[in-house]
């Protein structure tokens, strides 16, 4: 299974922006798709956005227009940029790798939107 390490979370004021980084331990070309999910206490983990190995992007309806997922295959890294942050974006954000037969998760990075 691929190892995933997230970074970039923290405390952000409402209206601010943030970029999360997910570094994979293997080439992105060996991964069918990579994505970002988020979870708040007592709620199910939900998709924010994902990107396939061919570059196809899928954004959740709730964040469309405010998030941008991208990848740098040379660095085995996927990014999630979130703009115009609102308090309801507060959550733990997880990186996910879908290798069809295997699914891997990072440990998560906390994002808190508060003034």
MOPAC internal coordinates of N, CA, C and O (Angstrom, degrees):
PM7 1SCF
backbone

  N    0.0000 0     0.00 0     0.00 0    0    0    0
  C    1.4504 1     0.00 0     0.00 0    1    0    0
  C    1.5201 1   110.68 1     0.00 0    2    1    0
  O    1.2310 1   121.26 1   -29.54 1    3    2    1
  N    1.3258 1   115.19 1   150.46 1    3    2    1
  C    1.4550 1   119.46 1  -179.02 1    5    3    2
  C    1.5217 1   109.64 1   -81.42 1    6    5    3
  O    1.2310 1   120.90 1   -36.78 1    7    6    5
  N    1.3182 1   115.88 1   143.22 1    7    6    5
  C    1.4646 1   121.51 1   175.51 1    9    7    6
  C    1.5258 1   108.15 1   -93.44 1   10    9    7
  O    1.2310 1   120.97 1   -42.30 1   11   10    9
  N    1.3301 1   115.75 1   137.70 1   11   10    9
  C    1.4569 1   121.33 1  -177.97 1   13   11   10
  C    1.5204 1   109.31 1  -125.21 1   14   13   11
  O    1.2310 1   120.63 1   -45.84 1   15   14   13
  N    1.3149 1   116.39 1   134.16 1   15   14   13
  C    1.4642 1   121.15 1   178.60 1   17   15   14
  C    1.5197 1   108.96 1  -126.97 1   18   17   15
  O    1.2310 1   121.27 1   -61.98 1   19   18   17
  N    1.3333 1   115.18 1   118.02 1   19   18   17
  C    1.4638 1   120.65 1   179.42 1   21   19   18
  C    1.5192 1   110.42 1   -94.66 1   22   21   19
  O    1.2310 1   121.57 1   -25.73 1   23   22   21
  N    1.3198 1   114.59 1   154.27 1   23   22   21
  C    1.4600 1   120.96 1   173.47 1   25   23   22
  C    1.5193 1   108.37 1  -155.99 1   26   25   23
  O    1.2310 1   121.09 1   -13.44 1   27   26   25
  N    1.3194 1   115.52 1   166.56 1   27   26   25
  C    1.4580 1   120.34 1   174.96 1   29   27   26
  C    1.5068 1   115.29 1   106.18 1   30   29   27
  O    1.2310 1   119.69 1   175.82 1   31   30   29
  N    1.3201 1   118.19 1    -4.18 1   31   30   29
  C    1.4607 1   119.50 1   178.03 1   33   31   30
  C    1.5176 1   111.47 1   -74.10 1   34   33   31
  O    1.2310 1   121.28 1    -5.32 1   35   34   33
  N    1.3240 1   115.15 1   174.68 1   35   34   33
  C    1.4486 1   119.42 1   178.33 1   37   35   34
  C    1.5120 1   111.42 1   155.89 1   38   37   35
  O    1.2310 1   121.13 1    15.72 1   39   38   37
  N    1.3057 1   115.45 1  -164.28 1   39   38   37
  C    1.4597 1   122.52 1   179.83 1   41   39   38
  C    1.5220 1   109.17 1   -95.15 1   42   41   39
  O    1.2310 1   121.07 1   -52.24 1   43   42   41
  N    1.3175 1   115.57 1   127.76 1   43   42   41
  C    1.4540 1   121.75 1  -178.22 1   45   43   42
  C    1.5220 1   108.81 1  -132.15 1   46   45   43
  O    1.2310 1   120.54 1   -37.12 1   47   46   45
  N    1.3039 1   116.57 1   142.88 1   47   46   45
  C    1.4667 1   120.05 1   176.91 1   49   47   46
  C    1.5256 1   110.46 1   -78.06 1   50   49   47
  O    1.2310 1   120.06 1   -29.28 1   51   50   49
  N    1.3182 1   117.48 1   150.72 1   51   50   49
  C    1.4713 1   120.46 1   176.57 1   53   51   50
  C    1.5285 1   110.49 1   -53.99 1   54   53   51
  O    1.2310 1   121.38 1   -42.89 1   55   54   53
  N    1.3246 1   114.96 1   137.11 1   55   54   53
  C    1.4564 1   119.86 1  -178.32 1   57   55   54
  C    1.5141 1   113.53 1    91.21 1   58   57   55
  O    1.2310 1   120.70 1   169.45 1   59   58   57
  N    1.3376 1   116.27 1   -10.55 1   59   58   57
  C    1.4551 1   120.30 1  -179.15 1   61   59   58
  C    1.5059 1   112.80 1   -82.15 1   62   61   59
  O    1.2310 1   121.41 1     2.38 1   63   62   61
  N    1.3304 1   114.92 1  -177.62 1   63   62   61
  C    1.4647 1   121.68 1  -179.52 1   65   63   62
  C    1.5155 1   109.83 1  -128.14 1   66   65   63
  O    1.2310 1   121.95 1   -19.09 1   67   66   65
  N    1.3325 1   113.87 1   160.91 1   67   66   65
  C    1.4565 1   119.36 1  -178.54 1   69   67   66
  C    1.5131 1   108.32 1  -150.24 1   70   69   67
  O    1.2310 1   120.07 1   -32.57 1   71   70   69
  N    1.3236 1   117.48 1   147.43 1   71   70   69
  C    1.4497 1   121.03 1   172.68 1   73   71   70
  C    1.5220 1   108.85 1  -123.12 1   74   73   71
  O    1.2310 1   121.35 1   -57.77 1   75   74   73
  N    1.3140 1   115.02 1   122.23 1   75   74   73
  C    1.4571 1   121.20 1   176.66 1   77   75   74
  C    1.5176 1   109.32 1   -98.62 1   78   77   75
  O    1.2310 1   121.27 1   -34.08 1   79   78   77
  N    1.3125 1   115.17 1   145.92 1   79   78   77
  C    1.4608 1   121.47 1  -178.83 1   81   79   78
  C    1.5213 1   110.10 1  -123.06 1   82   81   79
  O    1.2310 1   121.16 1   -41.72 1   83   82   81
  N    1.3200 1   115.38 1   138.28 1   83   82   81
  C    1.4687 1   121.15 1   176.34 1   85   83   82
  C    1.5222 1   107.92 1  -128.20 1   86   85   83
  O    1.2310 1   121.08 1   -64.13 1   87   86   85
  N    1.3111 1   115.55 1   115.87 1   87   86   85
  C    1.4593 1   121.10 1   178.64 1   89   87   86
  C    1.5230 1   109.12 1  -100.63 1   90   89   87
  O    1.2310 1   121.15 1   -53.50 1   91   90   89
  N    1.3292 1   115.41 1   126.50 1   91   90   89
  C    1.4647 1   121.33 1   179.96 1   93   91   90
  C    1.5195 1   110.29 1   -99.42 1   94   93   91
  O    1.2310 1   121.34 1   -28.82 1   95   94   93
  N    1.3306 1   115.04 1   151.18 1   95   94   93
  C    1.4682 1   120.20 1  -177.47 1   97   95   94
  C    1.5231 1   112.32 1   -85.34 1   98   97   95
  O    1.2310 1   120.61 1   177.42 1   99   98   97
  N    1.3319 1   116.44 1    -2.58 1   99   98   97
  C    1.4545 1   119.92 1   179.78 1  101   99   98
  C    1.5169 1   110.27 1  -136.13 1  102  101   99
  O    1.2310 1   120.91 1   -11.91 1  103  102  101
  N    1.3011 1   115.87 1   168.09 1  103  102  101
  C    1.4593 1   120.14 1  -179.23 1  105  103  102
  C    1.5241 1   110.85 1   -61.49 1  106  105  103
  O    1.2310 1   120.81 1   -40.82 1  107  106  105
  N    1.3327 1   116.07 1   139.18 1  107  106  105
  C    1.4641 1   120.59 1   178.19 1  109  107  106
  C    1.5272 1   111.13 1   -63.92 1  110  109  107
  O    1.2310 1   120.13 1   159.24 1  111  110  109
  N    1.3131 1   117.36 1   -20.76 1  111  110  109
  C    1.4661 1   119.97 1   179.97 1  113  111  110
  C    1.5289 1   111.29 1   -73.29 1  114  113  111
  O    1.2310 1   120.46 1   166.71 1  115  114  113
  N    1.3341 1   116.73 1   -13.29 1  115  114  113
  C    1.4693 1   121.36 1   176.19 1  117  115  114
  C    1.5235 1   111.34 1   -93.32 1  118  117  115
  O    1.2310 1   120.54 1  -176.17 1  119  118  117
  N    1.3153 1   116.58 1     3.83 1  119  118  117
  C    1.4657 1   121.97 1  -176.41 1  121  119  118
  C    1.5245 1   108.96 1  -118.42 1  122  121  119
  O    1.2310 1   120.48 1   -53.18 1  123  122  121
  N    1.3193 1   116.70 1   126.82 1  123  122  121
  C    1.4697 1   121.17 1  -177.05 1  125  123  122
  C    1.5319 1   111.15 1   -63.11 1  126  125  123
  O    1.2310 1   120.71 1   133.58 1  127  126  125
  N    1.3092 1   116.24 1   -46.42 1  127  126  125
  C    1.4605 1   119.72 1   176.39 1  129  127  126
  C    1.5227 1   109.10 1  -156.49 1  130  129  127
  O    1.2310 1   121.34 1   -24.61 1  131  130  129
  N    1.3132 1   115.05 1   155.39 1  131  130  129
  C    1.4626 1   120.83 1   175.42 1  133  131  130
  C    1.5159 1   108.21 1  -128.47 1  134  133  131
  O    1.2310 1   121.56 1   -33.39 1  135  134  133
  N    1.3223 1   114.63 1   146.61 1  135  134  133
  C    1.4498 1   117.60 1  -176.51 1  137  135  134
  C    1.5122 1   112.90 1  -150.20 1  138  137  135
  O    1.2310 1   122.35 1    -8.28 1  139  138  137
  N    1.3032 1   113.10 1   171.72 1  139  138  137
  C    1.4627 1   122.14 1   175.30 1  141  139  138
  C    1.5207 1   108.18 1  -119.28 1  142  141  139
  O    1.2310 1   121.63 1   -46.77 1  143  142  141
  N    1.3219 1   114.48 1   133.23 1  143  142  141
  C    1.4493 1   122.71 1   175.10 1  145  143  142
  C    1.5229 1   108.18 1  -122.69 1  146  145  143
  O    1.2310 1   120.66 1   -17.45 1  147  146  145
  N    1.3188 1   116.34 1   162.55 1  147  146  145
  C    1.4580 1   119.08 1   174.94 1  149  147  146
  C    1.5187 1   109.24 1  -137.87 1  150  149  147
  O    1.2310 1   121.82 1   -24.51 1  151  150  149
  N    1.3141 1   114.12 1   155.49 1  151  150  149
  C    1.4587 1   119.76 1  -177.65 1  153  151  150
  C    1.5132 1   110.32 1  -145.98 1  154  153  151
  O    1.2310 1   121.03 1   -46.26 1  155  154  153
  N    1.3304 1   115.64 1   133.74 1  155  154  153
  C    1.4548 1   121.17 1   172.54 1  157  155  154
  C    1.5237 1   106.76 1  -111.43 1  158  157  155
  O    1.2310 1   120.24 1   -21.88 1  159  158  157
  N    1.3305 1   117.15 1   158.12 1  159  158  157
  C    1.4665 1   120.00 1  -176.70 1  161  159  158
  C    1.5248 1   113.06 1   -53.18 1  162  161  159
  O    1.2310 1   121.06 1   -44.70 1  163  162  161
  N    1.3090 1   115.57 1   135.30 1  163  162  161
  C    1.4645 1   123.97 1   176.60 1  165  163  162
  C    1.5208 1   113.60 1    68.77 1  166  165  163
  O    1.2310 1   120.49 1  -166.12 1  167  166  165
  N    1.3257 1   116.68 1    13.88 1  167  166  165
  C    1.4565 1   119.27 1   176.09 1  169  167  166
  C    1.5240 1   108.60 1  -123.04 1  170  169  167
  O    1.2310 1   120.80 1   -21.83 1  171  170  169
  N    1.3278 1   116.07 1   158.17 1  171  170  169
  C    1.4601 1   120.13 1   177.80 1  173  171  170
  C    1.5213 1   110.52 1   -73.17 1  174  173  171
  O    1.2310 1   121.65 1   -28.62 1  175  174  173
  N    1.3063 1   114.44 1   151.38 1  175  174  173
  C    1.4536 1   119.79 1   175.29 1  177  175  174
  C    1.5326 1   108.24 1   -66.32 1  178  177  175
  O    1.2310 1   120.24 1   -44.73 1  179  178  177
  N    1.3333 1   117.15 1   135.27 1  179  178  177
  C    1.4541 1   120.35 1  -177.31 1  181  179  178
  C    1.5230 1   111.11 1  -126.17 1  182  181  179
  O    1.2310 1   121.83 1   -31.72 1  183  182  181
  N    1.3290 1   114.10 1   148.28 1  183  182  181
  C    1.4591 1   120.05 1   179.40 1  185  183  182
  C    1.5220 1   110.34 1   -69.58 1  186  185  183
  O    1.2310 1   121.24 1   -43.02 1  187  186  185
  N    1.3358 1   115.24 1   136.98 1  187  186  185
  C    1.4604 1   121.36 1   170.75 1  189  187  186
  C    1.5298 1   108.61 1  -100.53 1  190  189  187
  O    1.2310 1   120.76 1   127.33 1  191  190  189
  N    1.3236 1   116.16 1   -52.67 1  191  190  189
  C    1.4635 1   121.32 1   178.99 1  193  191  190
  C    1.5175 1   108.85 1  -166.40 1  194  193  191
  O    1.2310 1   120.98 1   -28.22 1  195  194  193
  N    1.3247 1   115.74 1   151.78 1  195  194  193
  C    1.4574 1   118.97 1   172.62 1  197  195  194
  C    1.5218 1   110.07 1  -141.96 1  198  197  195
  O    1.2310 1   121.68 1   -17.64 1  199  198  197
  N    1.3300 1   114.38 1   162.36 1  199  198  197
  C    1.4663 1   120.35 1  -177.61 1  201  199  198
  C    1.5203 1   107.68 1  -138.53 1  202  201  199
  O    1.2310 1   120.65 1   -48.92 1  203  202  201
  N    1.3113 1   116.36 1   131.08 1  203  202  201
  C    1.4542 1   120.55 1  -177.62 1  205  203  202
  C    1.5195 1   110.69 1   -85.46 1  206  205  203
  O    1.2310 1   121.09 1    -9.19 1  207  206  205
  N    1.3204 1   115.52 1   170.81 1  207  206  205
  C    1.4668 1   120.08 1   179.26 1  209  207  206
  C    1.5267 1   111.26 1   -64.26 1  210  209  207
  O    1.2310 1   120.38 1   158.20 1  211  210  209
  N    1.3415 1   116.89 1   -21.80 1  211  210  209
  C    1.4635 1   120.16 1   178.44 1  213  211  210
  C    1.5215 1   111.87 1   -90.69 1  214  213  211
  O    1.2310 1   121.05 1   178.05 1  215  214  213
  N    1.3426 1   115.60 1    -1.95 1  215  214  213
  C    1.4585 1   119.31 1   177.15 1  217  215  214
  C    1.5192 1   115.04 1    97.00 1  218  217  215
  O    1.2310 1   120.09 1  -178.78 1  219  218  217
  N    1.3364 1   117.44 1     1.22 1  219  218  217
  C    1.4616 1   119.64 1   178.81 1  221  219  218
  C    1.5199 1   109.46 1   -70.29 1  222  221  219
  O    1.2310 1   120.85 1   -47.57 1  223  222  221
  N    1.3375 1   115.98 1   132.43 1  223  222  221
  C    1.4615 1   121.64 1  -176.05 1  225  223  222
  C    1.5183 1   110.63 1  -112.66 1  226  225  223
  O    1.2310 1   121.65 1   -40.85 1  227  226  225
  N    1.3193 1   114.45 1   139.15 1  227  226  225
  C    1.4573 1   121.33 1   177.65 1  229  227  226
  C    1.5222 1   107.62 1  -128.27 1  230  229  227
  O    1.2310 1   120.54 1   -60.36 1  231  230  229
  N    1.3304 1   116.57 1   119.64 1  231  230  229
  C    1.4650 1   121.34 1   178.77 1  233  231  230
  C    1.5193 1   110.52 1  -110.46 1  234  233  231
  O    1.2310 1   120.89 1   -38.97 1  235  234  233
  N    1.3143 1   115.90 1   141.03 1  235  234  233
  C    1.4521 1   119.22 1   175.73 1  237  235  234
  C    1.5256 1   109.44 1   -66.51 1  238  237  235
  O    1.2310 1   120.75 1   -34.96 1  239  238  237
  N    1.3136 1   116.17 1   145.04 1  239  238  237
  C    1.4572 1   121.33 1  -177.07 1  241  239  238
  C    1.5232 1   111.45 1   -59.53 1  242  241  239
  O    1.2310 1   120.72 1   143.57 1  243  242  241
  N    1.3230 1   116.22 1   -36.43 1  243  242  241
  C    1.4658 1   120.63 1  -175.10 1  245  243  242
  C    1.5175 1   113.01 1   -66.26 1  246  245  243
  O    1.2310 1   119.89 1   160.59 1  247  246  245
  N    1.3317 1   117.81 1   -19.41 1  247  246  245
  C    1.4633 1   119.74 1  -176.69 1  249  247  246
  C    1.5269 1   112.43 1  -121.74 1  250  249  247
  O    1.2310 1   120.35 1  -174.31 1  251  250  249
  N    1.3270 1   116.94 1     5.69 1  251  250  249
  C    1.4696 1   119.57 1  -178.02 1  253  251  250
  C    1.5152 1   110.07 1   -55.87 1  254  253  251
  O    1.2310 1   121.50 1   -42.61 1  255  254  253
  N    1.3117 1   114.74 1   137.39 1  255  254  253
  C    1.4555 1   120.43 1   179.03 1  257  255  254
  C    1.5177 1   113.04 1    88.70 1  258  257  255
  O    1.2310 1   120.58 1   166.46 1  259  258  257
  N    1.3255 1   116.50 1   -13.54 1  259  258  257
  C    1.4648 1   118.95 1  -178.26 1  261  259  258
  C    1.5175 1   113.09 1  -119.07 1  262  261  259
  O    1.2310 1   120.14 1   176.30 1  263  262  261
  N    1.3260 1   117.34 1    -3.70 1  263  262  261
  C    1.4555 1   119.09 1   178.43 1  265  263  262
  C    1.5275 1   109.54 1  -126.86 1  266  265  263
  O    1.2310 1   122.12 1   -25.49 1  267  266  265
  N    1.3062 1   113.56 1   154.51 1  267  266  265
  C    1.4539 1   120.22 1   177.61 1  269  267  266
  C    1.5208 1   107.90 1  -141.95 1  270  269  267
  O    1.2310 1   121.09 1   -59.89 1  271  270  269
  N    1.3237 1   115.53 1   120.11 1  271  270  269
  C    1.4565 1   119.74 1   177.16 1  273  271  270
  C    1.5234 1   108.45 1  -104.47 1  274  273  271
  O    1.2310 1   121.15 1   -40.21 1  275  274  273
  N    1.3061 1   115.41 1   139.79 1  275  274  273
  C    1.4591 1   119.81 1  -179.94 1  277  275  274
  C    1.5170 1   108.55 1  -149.09 1  278  277  275
  O    1.2310 1   121.03 1   -10.52 1  279  278  277
  N    1.3200 1   115.63 1   169.48 1  279  278  277
  C    1.4618 1   118.19 1  -179.46 1  281  279  278
  C    1.5208 1   109.64 1  -144.13 1  282  281  279
  O    1.2310 1   121.62 1   -25.79 1  283  282  281
  N    1.3198 1   114.51 1   154.21 1  283  282  281
  C    1.4496 1   122.63 1   175.35 1  285  283  282
  C    1.5315 1   105.77 1  -125.23 1  286  285  283
  O    1.2310 1   121.15 1   -80.44 1  287  286  285
  N    1.3209 1   115.41 1    99.56 1  287  286  285
  C    1.4612 1   119.82 1  -175.70 1  289  287  286
  C    1.5240 1   111.68 1   -64.76 1  290  289  287
  O    1.2310 1   120.42 1   152.36 1  291  290  289
  N    1.3202 1   116.80 1   -27.64 1  291  290  289
  C    1.4666 1   119.42 1  -178.99 1  293  291  290
  C    1.5267 1   111.50 1   -69.66 1  294  293  291
  O    1.2310 1   121.06 1   158.92 1  295  294  293
  N    1.3396 1   115.58 1   -21.08 1  295  294  293
  C    1.4581 1   120.48 1   179.75 1  297  295  294
  C    1.5309 1   111.96 1  -110.96 1  298  297  295
  O    1.2310 1   120.20 1  -176.40 1  299  298  297
  N    1.3344 1   117.22 1     3.60 1  299  298  297
  C    1.4762 1   121.36 1  -176.82 1  301  299  298
  C    1.5266 1   110.51 1    52.88 1  302  301  299
  O    1.2310 1   120.76 1  -137.27 1  303  302  301
  N    1.3205 1   116.15 1    42.73 1  303  302  301
  C    1.4625 1   121.25 1  -171.71 1  305  303  302
  C    1.5206 1   111.00 1  -130.84 1  306  305  303
  O    1.2310 1   121.82 1   -38.10 1  307  306  305
  N    1.3239 1   114.12 1   141.90 1  307  306  305
  C    1.4637 1   121.58 1   175.22 1  309  307  306
  C    1.5208 1   107.93 1  -121.10 1  310  309  307
  O    1.2310 1   120.74 1   -37.97 1  311  310  309
  N    1.3155 1   116.19 1   142.03 1  311  310  309
  C    1.4591 1   122.02 1  -177.69 1  313  311  310
  C    1.5251 1   110.11 1  -119.76 1  314  313  311
  O    1.2310 1   121.57 1   -28.62 1  315  314  313
  N    1.3079 1   114.61 1   151.38 1  315  314  313
  C    1.4656 1   120.72 1   170.86 1  317  315  314
  C    1.5138 1   107.73 1  -131.69 1  318  317  315
  O    1.2310 1   121.15 1   -62.71 1  319  318  317
  N    1.3083 1   115.41 1   117.29 1  319  318  317
  C    1.4606 1   120.28 1   176.57 1  321  319  318
  C    1.5262 1   108.43 1  -104.07 1  322  321  319
  O    1.2310 1   121.23 1   -50.90 1  323  322  321
  N    1.3129 1   115.25 1   129.10 1  323  322  321
  C    1.4552 1   120.30 1  -179.65 1  325  323  322
  C    1.5221 1   107.79 1  -120.54 1  326  325  323
  O    1.2310 1   121.33 1   -52.78 1  327  326  325
  N    1.3289 1   115.06 1   127.22 1  327  326  325
  C    1.4605 1   120.42 1  -178.26 1  329  327  326
  C    1.5282 1   110.62 1  -112.56 1  330  329  327
  O    1.2310 1   121.77 1   -17.10 1  331  330  329
  N    1.3107 1   114.21 1   162.90 1  331  330  329
  C    1.4709 1   121.12 1   177.10 1  333  331  330
  C    1.5290 1   110.38 1    47.93 1  334  333  331
  O    1.2310 1   121.26 1  -125.09 1  335  334  333
  N    1.3013 1   115.19 1    54.91 1  335  334  333
  C    1.4594 1   120.31 1  -175.75 1  337  335  334
  C    1.5228 1   111.49 1   -64.69 1  338  337  335
  O    1.2310 1   121.78 1   -40.21 1  339  338  337
  N    1.3245 1   114.20 1   139.79 1  339  338  337
  C    1.4529 1   121.41 1   176.25 1  341  339  338
  C    1.5279 1   108.51 1  -116.97 1  342  341  339
  O    1.2310 1   119.98 1   -20.84 1  343  342  341
  N    1.3258 1   117.64 1   159.16 1  343  342  341
  C    1.4732 1   119.67 1   179.29 1  345  343  342
  C    1.5322 1   113.77 1   -55.13 1  346  345  343
  O    1.2310 1   120.42 1   151.68 1  347  346  345
  N    1.3420 1   116.81 1   -28.32 1  347  346  345
  C    1.4715 1   118.02 1  -178.68 1  349  347  346
  C    1.5279 1   112.15 1   -74.76 1  350  349  347
  O    1.2310 1   120.09 1   177.48 1  351  350  349
  N    1.3325 1   117.44 1    -2.52 1  351  350  349
  C    1.4632 1   121.00 1   174.34 1  353  351  350
  C    1.5256 1   111.06 1   -84.59 1  354  353  351
  O    1.2310 1   120.35 1   173.90 1  355  354  353
  N    1.3256 1   116.95 1    -6.10 1  355  354  353
  C    1.4575 1   120.47 1   178.13 1  357  355  354
  C    1.5182 1   110.08 1   -61.46 1  358  357  355
  O    1.2310 1   121.19 1   -57.17 1  359  358  357
  N    1.3378 1   115.33 1   122.83 1  359  358  357
  C    1.4652 1   120.21 1  -176.58 1  361  359  358
  C    1.5253 1   108.59 1  -176.14 1  362  361  359
  O    1.2310 1   121.21 1    -7.76 1  363  362  361
  N    1.3157 1   115.30 1   172.24 1  363  362  361
  C    1.4569 1   120.41 1   167.75 1  365  363  362
  C    1.5284 1   106.85 1   -92.06 1  366  365  363
  O    1.2310 1   120.58 1   -52.62 1  367  366  365
  N    1.2981 1   116.49 1   127.38 1  367  366  365
  C    1.4588 1   122.11 1  -177.84 1  369  367  366
  C    1.5268 1   109.19 1  -102.88 1  370  369  367
  O    1.2310 1   121.43 1   -51.07 1  371  370  369
  N    1.3304 1   114.87 1   128.93 1  371  370  369
  C    1.4559 1   121.58 1  -176.34 1  373  371  370
  C    1.5244 1   110.86 1  -116.58 1  374  373  371
  O    1.2310 1   121.13 1   -40.73 1  375  374  373
  N    1.2947 1   115.45 1   139.27 1  375  374  373
  C    1.4591 1   121.71 1   172.59 1  377  375  374
  C    1.5253 1   108.19 1   -90.18 1  378  377  375
  O    1.2310 1   120.50 1   -37.22 1  379  378  377
  N    1.3227 1   116.65 1   142.78 1  379  378  377
  C    1.4610 1   122.04 1  -177.14 1  381  379  378
  C    1.5186 1   109.70 1  -133.88 1  382  381  379
  O    1.2310 1   121.08 1   -41.05 1  383  382  381
  N    1.3221 1   115.54 1   138.95 1  383  382  381
  C    1.4600 1   121.63 1   176.10 1  385  383  382
  C    1.5200 1   109.27 1  -121.82 1  386  385  383
  O    1.2310 1   120.96 1   -54.04 1  387  386  385
  N    1.3218 1   115.76 1   125.96 1  387  386  385
  C    1.4642 1   121.91 1   179.35 1  389  387  386
  C    1.5214 1   108.35 1  -107.06 1  390  389  387
  O    1.2310 1   121.59 1   -70.43 1  391  390  389
  N    1.3255 1   114.57 1   109.57 1  391  390  389
  C    1.4579 1   119.17 1   176.69 1  393  391  390
  C    1.5259 1   110.67 1  -106.98 1  394  393  391
  O    1.2310 1   120.89 1  -154.35 1  395  394  393
  N    1.3227 1   115.91 1    25.65 1  395  394  393
  C    1.4637 1   125.44 1   179.68 1  397  395  394
  C    1.5296 1   110.93 1    68.93 1  398  397  395
  O    1.2310 1   119.61 1   116.39 1  399  398  397
  N    1.3296 1   118.34 1   -63.61 1  399  398  397
  C    1.4626 1   119.35 1   178.93 1  401  399  398
  C    1.5277 1   112.15 1   -84.88 1  402  401  399
  O    1.2310 1   120.87 1   165.06 1  403  402  401
  N    1.3144 1   115.94 1   -14.94 1  403  402  401
  C    1.4665 1   120.45 1  -179.04 1  405  403  402
  C    1.5199 1   109.30 1  -135.30 1  406  405  403
  O    1.2310 1   121.59 1   -35.18 1  407  406  405
  N    1.3268 1   114.57 1   144.82 1  407  406  405
  C    1.4603 1   120.51 1   173.98 1  409  407  406
  C    1.5176 1   107.30 1  -125.84 1  410  409  407
  O    1.2310 1   120.71 1   -46.67 1  411  410  409
  N    1.3253 1   116.25 1   133.33 1  411  410  409
  C    1.4588 1   120.54 1  -178.54 1  413  411  410
  C    1.5172 1   109.85 1  -125.62 1  414  413  411
  O    1.2310 1   121.33 1   -32.49 1  415  414  413
  N    1.3268 1   115.05 1   147.51 1  415  414  413
  C    1.4600 1   121.92 1   178.50 1  417  415  414
  C    1.5173 1   110.06 1  -126.05 1  418  417  415
  O    1.2310 1   121.27 1   -33.82 1  419  418  417
  N    1.3122 1   115.17 1   146.18 1  419  418  417
  C    1.4467 1   119.72 1   170.16 1  421  419  418
  C    1.5153 1   109.80 1   -81.34 1  422  421  419
  O    1.2310 1   120.69 1    -2.00 1  423  422  421
  N    1.3213 1   116.28 1   178.00 1  423  422  421
  C    1.4615 1   120.41 1  -177.86 1  425  423  422
  C    1.5237 1   112.48 1   -81.08 1  426  425  423
  O    1.2310 1   120.56 1   166.19 1  427  426  425
  N    1.3104 1   116.53 1   -13.81 1  427  426  425
  C    1.4556 1   119.99 1   177.35 1  429  427  426
  C    1.5160 1   112.93 1    96.87 1  430  429  427
  O    1.2310 1   121.28 1   -27.76 1  431  430  429
  N    1.3201 1   115.15 1   152.24 1  431  430  429
  C    1.4629 1   121.00 1   176.12 1  433  431  430
  C    1.5286 1   107.94 1  -135.04 1  434  433  431
  O    1.2310 1   120.78 1   -48.14 1  435  434  433
  N    1.3115 1   116.11 1   131.86 1  435  434  433
  C    1.4639 1   121.64 1  -175.74 1  437  435  434
  C    1.5260 1   110.60 1   -78.88 1  438  437  435
  O    1.2310 1   121.00 1   -49.01 1  439  438  437
  N    1.3127 1   115.69 1   130.99 1  439  438  437
  C    1.4608 1   122.26 1   172.07 1  441  439  438
  C    1.5248 1   107.29 1  -118.72 1  442  441  439
  O    1.2310 1   120.89 1   -55.90 1  443  442  441
  N    1.3185 1   115.89 1   124.10 1  443  442  441
  C    1.4600 1   121.26 1   179.62 1  445  443  442
  C    1.5174 1   108.38 1  -123.04 1  446  445  443
  O    1.2310 1   120.68 1   -56.73 1  447  446  445
  N    1.3267 1   116.31 1   123.27 1  447  446  445
  C    1.4600 1   121.64 1   179.45 1  449  447  446
  C    1.5257 1   107.55 1  -108.51 1  450  449  447
  O    1.2310 1   121.56 1   -69.45 1  451  450  449
  N    1.3086 1   114.62 1   110.55 1  451  450  449
  C    1.4635 1   119.30 1  -175.37 1  453  451  450
  C    1.5196 1   109.72 1  -160.04 1  454  453  451
  O    1.2310 1   121.65 1   -30.57 1  455  454  453
  N    1.3342 1   114.44 1   149.43 1  455  454  453
  C    1.4580 1   118.52 1   175.42 1  457  455  454
  C    1.5318 1   110.46 1   -94.76 1  458  457  455
  O    1.2310 1   120.10 1   180.00 1  459  458  457

